Each structure stands twice: as C-alpha cells, then as structure tokens.
C-alpha cells in the first residue's frame, strides 16, 4: 500500500508543478484561474498531509533507535503510531474522489435480537459519538425511540465535521454482535444485529422538496425524562407522499426546529434514493446499504468472548474490541479506505490499458 501511495503522490507532485507554471500565464481567463487555483489548493493539501506523514515516520524511527537505552520511548512510539494512523486515514481519504460533505446523518436501528439488539444499537451510537469527539466533530441528536432499558430501537443523529462523510460512509450496513446479554441468566452467547445508514446532509438546492408532496404531523415528544420530553406537541413527523418515506424529529423543544431537522433527514434519504437509482442504472452490482438486517448480511462482527472485531468486506480482524467500541475507529476505517483506493487504482489502470 505504501508503494501505491508514493506513486500517486509523485504524480500529484508533478501535477502541482504543472499548475504552478500554468497559473503564471497572464492570458488565462478568470474562470480558468479559479478552477486551476481550486485544483492546486486541493493537491497542495494532499502533499502537506503526506509530508506530515513522513515526519511522523521519522519520529517513530528515532524513538525505536533509542528504545533499548530508554524504555520510556515505548510510550512515544505508541503515541506516534496512533498519530500516523490518523494521518494515513486522512491522506487516503483525500486521495479518494468522493464528494465532500462535512455533515452526515447517521441512522442506527436495532435488527435481529430483541432487547440485546437495542442495547447493541446504543453501543454503536456511543462508538460513533466517541469517534466524533476524537475528531473534534460536533454531534446533534435528531430523533430516537428507546426501550427503557438503555437500548434504542432507532436513533438518528447528525455529525458535523470536516470530511465526516468521507470517513464514515463505509460504516453503512449490518453490524453483528456476539456476546452474553445482560438479560441472559444461563450464560449463553447470543448473536444480534443492528443496521447503520450514513447519509450526507444535502442542501435544498441539491434536493428540492415540493411542499405539496409532504404531509406534516405533530405529536408530543416521547422518552423517559430529561430534556427531550415536553408536554407540547413539538415533535414533528413528515411523510413524503410520492415515495412513502417517513421521518421524524423530537430532539428540540421548538416545533420549527424539529421541522427543519426532519426536512434535513428527508432530503438526505431522498438524495440517497436518487444515488441508488443512478447506480442501479449503471450497474447491478451495488446493493442497498441495509438489506433486511438478517445476521447473514453482516459487514462487521464484534465478538466479545474473543475480544475481536472483524470487517468481512476486507477480511480484516483487530483484537481491540474495547478500544473500537470506545471510538478508536481509525484502524478499521484506514483499512477500508486503503482497500477502496487500491480497487480504484486497479480499475483506472485497467481502463487505461484498453
């Protein structure tokens, strides 16, 4: 993978040199200057990330060289390795041609497994909010339906942060957990699932919703106390009549705010449906994000007895389950992005040779 990245970065460096020459051309029209400047800025950002990565590599080498003389260097090595992982994730994300969306709407639903599935959905919610904290991203709760025992039948929330969609979009799918439920008295290991959908927050310019196509209902917010419960009908449910899509929001005390947030969720869902339609026309290979939430449709397994997390799409396993559920997702996300980048480059090379 390292050789692949170095090869790509070398080409980017050559392109940056070309752009620096092109931008000195006094005959360029304003539009051309603007497009070249944007490309130049984006590519320079990639090169800067790569240079930072090389500096971290040098730091790791330095600490490893003095490790025998100074055992405390092990702490610095681990710290640098984690920073290296974060920077590598950032670099690969920058190299992938995915449209930038800084805000993403994440929808987690309990799948197969009853109350244990709902508790697992709550674990996944905590995992993503902790990951957001590590990235200094903001989290806003939109809607939820809890079980009263600490679990969620469904929870919808927004994550706001630079390139959040690029990092999190591959989390979409069925997640499976294998563990002894707290409700299990005989100590048997159960298998449960929860589904995750990651949707980019799109503007009303990208997805226009005709007011005549929606039905808006209001109701009292539900829950088990706290700031999300009130006695007025502030919660909002919106039905998109042409598609039958239903969304709701009850996180704010203001009906107007809940309406705007519900519309935001609806736009994201309609956008995703349109992307699915376009992709289906181009290729029959792509399947829906969630499927039917059956255990066999898993993308990732969290196995508690073995302290193991396995991503089945790339056949990658890490034995750091506690860290992963605590929001340390960079290792898995990096491996997924690496795999995507390699496939993309192979595809490009195959196209160029025909």
Wavefront OBJ file of the C-alpha trace (Angstrom):
o trace
v 0.000 0.000 0.000
v 2.865 2.344 0.839
v 4.339 1.969 -2.668
v 0.932 2.687 -4.221
v 0.530 5.886 -2.197
v 4.069 7.048 -3.006
v 3.375 6.504 -6.705
v 0.135 8.510 -6.545
v 1.767 11.299 -4.502
v 4.595 11.514 -7.049
v 2.048 12.110 -9.831
v 0.295 14.715 -7.696
v 3.628 16.466 -7.088
v 4.244 16.586 -10.850
v 0.751 17.981 -11.415
v 1.314 20.673 -8.764
v 4.484 21.755 -10.582
v 2.481 21.978 -13.832
v -0.204 24.056 -12.163
v 2.341 26.460 -10.692
v 3.578 27.137 -14.232
v 0.060 27.337 -15.708
v -1.110 29.840 -13.091
v 1.580 32.306 -14.164
v 0.003 32.549 -17.627
v -1.353 36.099 -17.964
v -3.711 35.047 -20.783
v -5.885 32.851 -18.555
v -9.499 33.932 -18.142
v -10.900 34.356 -14.585
v -12.911 31.109 -14.688
v -9.868 29.071 -15.695
v -7.761 30.729 -12.999
v -10.438 29.861 -10.443
v -10.660 26.167 -11.451
v -6.862 25.755 -11.579
v -6.489 27.504 -8.209
v -9.028 25.167 -6.579
v -7.243 22.116 -8.015
v -3.880 23.498 -6.892
v -5.139 24.158 -3.358
v -6.632 20.643 -3.038
v -3.497 18.925 -4.338
v -1.204 21.026 -2.111
v -3.285 19.945 0.866
v -2.643 16.296 -0.047
v 1.107 16.920 -0.336
v 1.125 18.658 3.054
v -0.579 15.668 4.675
v 1.948 13.355 3.029
v 4.853 15.451 4.334
v 3.384 15.338 7.846
v 3.166 11.563 7.497
v 6.857 11.362 6.570
v 7.789 13.464 9.619
v 5.857 11.075 11.895
v 7.657 8.125 10.264
v 10.989 9.751 11.136
v 9.822 10.273 14.723
v 8.903 6.581 15.021
v 12.315 5.557 13.640
v 14.068 7.883 16.111
v 12.233 6.525 19.155
v 12.785 2.928 18.040
v 16.532 3.547 17.778
v 16.794 4.721 21.386
v 14.303 2.187 22.767
v 16.971 -0.157 24.172
v 18.624 2.689 26.076
v 15.401 4.367 27.122
v 12.383 2.033 27.720
v 10.111 5.077 28.151
v 10.498 5.617 24.393
v 7.810 2.916 24.012
v 5.190 5.469 25.089
v 6.344 7.903 22.389
v 6.357 5.128 19.786
v 2.739 4.207 20.572
v 1.700 7.855 20.532
v 3.407 8.439 17.171
v 1.916 5.264 15.699
v -1.587 6.415 16.590
v -0.915 9.822 15.046
v 0.478 8.062 11.960
v -2.733 6.035 11.690
v -4.860 9.183 11.885
v -2.768 10.950 9.233
v -2.810 7.915 6.947
v -6.613 7.797 7.192
v -6.726 11.487 6.304
v -4.355 11.059 3.342
v -6.203 8.103 1.822
v -9.493 9.950 2.304
v -8.040 12.947 0.439
v -6.892 10.700 -2.413
v -10.344 9.175 -2.934
v -12.597 11.059 -5.370
v -15.627 11.179 -3.091
v -17.766 14.297 -2.963
v -17.076 16.327 0.163
v -19.878 16.541 2.717
v -18.889 17.899 6.094
v -22.129 16.860 7.774
v -23.577 13.355 7.890
v -26.822 11.977 9.241
v -26.419 8.568 10.867
v -29.390 6.307 11.455
v -28.960 3.250 13.687
v -31.727 0.649 14.030
v -31.925 -2.455 16.199
v -32.122 -5.533 13.959
v -32.369 -9.201 14.899
v -32.101 -9.991 18.614
v -34.774 -8.139 20.582
v -33.595 -6.132 23.588
v -29.966 -7.205 23.073
v -30.077 -5.726 19.542
v -31.403 -2.469 21.002
v -28.565 -2.399 23.553
v -26.078 -3.016 20.732
v -27.605 -0.109 18.782
v -26.883 2.059 21.844
v -23.287 0.762 21.888
v -22.858 1.746 18.226
v -24.312 5.192 18.914
v -21.775 5.665 21.700
v -18.977 4.369 19.427
v -19.696 6.947 16.723
v -20.161 9.816 19.176
v -16.832 8.920 20.822
v -15.186 8.781 17.383
v -16.628 12.218 16.632
v -15.125 13.529 19.904
v -11.695 12.225 18.851
v -12.063 14.112 15.555
v -13.341 17.279 17.286
v -16.624 16.949 15.399
v -19.997 18.016 16.782
v -22.894 15.628 17.401
v -26.564 16.653 17.401
v -29.315 14.220 18.331
v -32.274 14.317 15.914
v -34.632 11.511 16.864
v -34.730 8.347 18.976
v -37.006 5.577 20.183
v -35.600 3.991 23.315
v -36.598 0.785 25.079
v -36.434 1.999 28.669
v -33.601 -0.458 29.424
v -30.787 1.595 27.925
v -31.236 0.447 24.348
v -32.542 2.082 21.187
v -34.988 0.677 18.665
v -33.853 3.527 16.453
v -31.685 6.621 16.846
v -30.911 9.365 14.324
v -28.194 11.966 14.802
v -26.073 14.472 12.894
v -22.270 14.607 12.927
v -20.752 17.921 11.825
v -17.075 17.973 10.892
v -14.603 18.324 8.049
v -14.819 15.357 5.629
v -17.085 13.461 8.050
v -18.901 11.774 5.165
v -15.666 10.535 3.560
v -14.580 8.923 6.813
v -17.911 7.454 7.900
v -19.759 6.473 4.690
v -18.273 2.941 4.718
v -19.894 2.288 8.109
v -23.214 1.726 6.327
v -24.546 -1.805 6.600
v -25.382 -4.541 9.100
v -23.224 -4.779 12.228
v -23.308 -8.033 14.222
v -22.500 -8.609 17.884
v -21.723 -11.913 19.611
v -21.785 -11.808 23.409
v -23.602 -12.933 26.548
v -26.509 -10.485 27.020
v -27.002 -8.897 30.435
v -30.506 -10.401 30.354
v -29.163 -13.959 29.798
v -29.077 -15.972 33.028
v -27.623 -19.204 31.574
v -24.502 -17.527 30.168
v -25.157 -18.443 26.529
v -23.619 -16.324 23.774
v -26.230 -14.608 21.600
v -25.880 -13.149 18.119
v -27.714 -9.884 17.420
v -27.588 -7.210 14.747
v -28.086 -3.501 14.234
v -28.167 -1.586 10.967
v -26.300 1.621 10.258
v -27.085 4.068 7.445
v -24.749 7.006 6.800
v -26.314 9.768 4.710
v -24.741 13.059 3.608
v -26.620 16.153 4.746
v -27.614 17.806 1.461
v -28.910 21.297 0.779
v -32.365 22.170 -0.520
v -30.624 23.229 -3.745
v -29.371 19.661 -4.312
v -32.699 18.085 -3.339
v -35.813 20.207 -3.721
v -38.881 19.045 -1.813
v -42.180 20.358 -3.123
v -44.373 21.401 -0.139
v -47.336 19.740 -1.898
v -45.521 16.390 -1.698
v -45.269 16.251 2.085
v -47.655 15.697 4.971
v -46.606 17.120 8.348
v -47.924 15.804 11.662
v -47.059 16.976 15.170
v -47.022 14.938 18.368
v -45.675 15.029 21.919
v -42.032 14.037 22.350
v -41.549 10.636 23.977
v -38.862 9.288 26.259
v -38.045 8.601 29.870
v -37.439 12.052 31.225
v -34.768 14.655 30.709
v -34.516 17.467 28.201
v -36.170 15.567 25.355
v -39.580 15.282 26.966
v -42.135 18.072 26.997
v -45.880 18.462 27.252
v -46.477 20.369 23.993
v -46.763 18.881 20.518
v -43.283 19.967 19.429
v -42.204 16.680 17.806
v -42.649 16.553 14.025
v -43.309 13.660 11.638
v -43.037 14.237 7.882
v -44.352 11.842 5.234
v -43.065 12.198 1.679
v -46.147 11.190 -0.284
v -44.542 10.207 -3.645
v -42.110 7.726 -2.022
v -43.865 6.893 1.256
v -40.720 7.866 3.190
v -41.441 8.837 6.813
v -39.048 10.793 9.038
v -39.430 12.380 12.448
v -37.573 14.607 14.864
v -38.245 15.288 18.540
v -34.902 16.479 19.911
v -35.757 20.188 20.146
v -38.404 21.983 22.173
v -39.269 24.129 19.177
v -41.644 22.671 16.597
v -39.996 24.835 13.928
v -36.513 23.455 14.710
v -37.798 19.885 14.688
v -39.472 20.534 11.336
v -36.214 21.831 9.815
v -34.267 18.873 11.154
v -36.855 16.400 9.892
v -36.662 18.029 6.442
v -32.883 17.666 6.597
v -33.235 13.913 7.251
v -35.796 13.628 4.451
v -33.532 15.418 1.959
v -30.675 13.064 2.882
v -32.874 9.999 2.365
v -34.231 11.233 -0.963
v -30.686 12.047 -2.095
v -29.554 8.541 -1.189
v -32.531 7.030 -3.036
v -31.621 9.049 -6.138
v -27.974 7.923 -5.917
v -29.132 4.323 -5.588
v -31.352 4.727 -8.648
v -28.489 6.166 -10.710
v -26.094 3.446 -9.542
v -28.624 0.720 -10.280
v -28.962 2.001 -13.830
v -25.177 1.970 -14.294
v -24.512 -1.326 -12.543
v -26.448 -4.183 -10.968
v -23.591 -4.920 -8.569
v -24.471 -2.344 -5.931
v -26.868 -3.448 -3.219
v -28.756 -1.328 -0.730
v -26.977 -0.176 2.408
v -29.050 -2.068 4.890
v -30.780 -5.017 3.264
v -33.106 -6.901 5.586
v -30.904 -6.782 8.709
v -30.556 -10.573 8.788
v -27.433 -11.932 10.501
v -26.014 -13.267 7.208
v -25.875 -9.770 5.683
v -23.181 -8.564 8.063
v -20.377 -6.161 7.181
v -18.698 -6.340 10.595
v -18.742 -8.616 13.637
v -17.986 -7.575 17.231
v -17.122 -10.772 19.126
v -16.845 -10.184 22.881
v -15.548 -13.618 24.026
v -12.573 -13.295 21.631
v -12.145 -9.517 22.047
v -12.354 -9.433 18.244
v -13.708 -7.071 15.598
v -13.767 -8.399 12.026
v -14.711 -6.407 8.938
v -15.936 -9.014 6.472
v -15.698 -6.811 3.377
v -11.897 -6.771 3.561
v -11.428 -9.830 5.796
v -9.580 -7.734 8.385
v -9.536 -8.514 12.113
v -8.332 -6.494 15.094
v -8.268 -7.723 18.693
v -9.018 -4.321 20.198
v -12.773 -4.579 20.636
v -12.955 -2.367 23.739
v -10.929 0.389 22.028
v -13.058 0.189 18.879
v -16.320 0.465 20.824
v -14.754 3.387 22.678
v -14.489 5.239 19.357
v -10.985 4.246 18.219
v -12.097 3.524 14.638
v -9.113 4.851 12.698
v -7.512 1.432 12.228
v -10.630 -0.084 10.630
v -11.520 2.996 8.616
v -7.966 3.263 7.264
v -8.006 -0.375 6.106
v -11.370 0.127 4.384
v -10.182 3.284 2.629
v -6.933 1.576 1.602
v -8.893 -1.257 0.027
v -11.141 1.198 -1.798
v -8.154 3.180 -3.095
v -6.364 0.054 -4.371
v -9.508 -1.121 -6.189
v -9.979 2.325 -7.712
v -6.385 2.483 -8.983
v -6.633 -1.044 -10.404
v -9.832 -0.071 -12.177
v -8.221 3.086 -13.597
v -5.215 1.109 -14.833
v -7.492 -1.498 -16.420
v -9.417 1.251 -18.215
v -6.248 2.985 -19.413
v -4.845 -0.241 -20.909
v -7.923 -0.835 -23.093
l 1 2 3 4 5 6 7 8 9 10 11 12 13 14 15 16 17 18 19 20 21 22 23 24 25 26 27 28 29 30 31 32 33 34 35 36 37 38 39 40 41 42 43 44 45 46 47 48 49 50 51 52 53 54 55 56 57 58 59 60 61 62 63 64 65 66 67 68 69 70 71 72 73 74 75 76 77 78 79 80 81 82 83 84 85 86 87 88 89 90 91 92 93 94 95 96 97 98 99 100 101 102 103 104 105 106 107 108 109 110 111 112 113 114 115 116 117 118 119 120 121 122 123 124 125 126 127 128 129 130 131 132 133 134 135 136 137 138 139 140 141 142 143 144 145 146 147 148 149 150 151 152 153 154 155 156 157 158 159 160 161 162 163 164 165 166 167 168 169 170 171 172 173 174 175 176 177 178 179 180 181 182 183 184 185 186 187 188 189 190 191 192 193 194 195 196 197 198 199 200 201 202 203 204 205 206 207 208 209 210 211 212 213 214 215 216 217 218 219 220 221 222 223 224 225 226 227 228 229 230 231 232 233 234 235 236 237 238 239 240 241 242 243 244 245 246 247 248 249 250 251 252 253 254 255 256 257 258 259 260 261 262 263 264 265 266 267 268 269 270 271 272 273 274 275 276 277 278 279 280 281 282 283 284 285 286 287 288 289 290 291 292 293 294 295 296 297 298 299 300 301 302 303 304 305 306 307 308 309 310 311 312 313 314 315 316 317 318 319 320 321 322 323 324 325 326 327 328 329 330 331 332 333 334 335 336 337 338 339 340 341 342 343 344 345 346 347 348 349 350 351 352 353 354
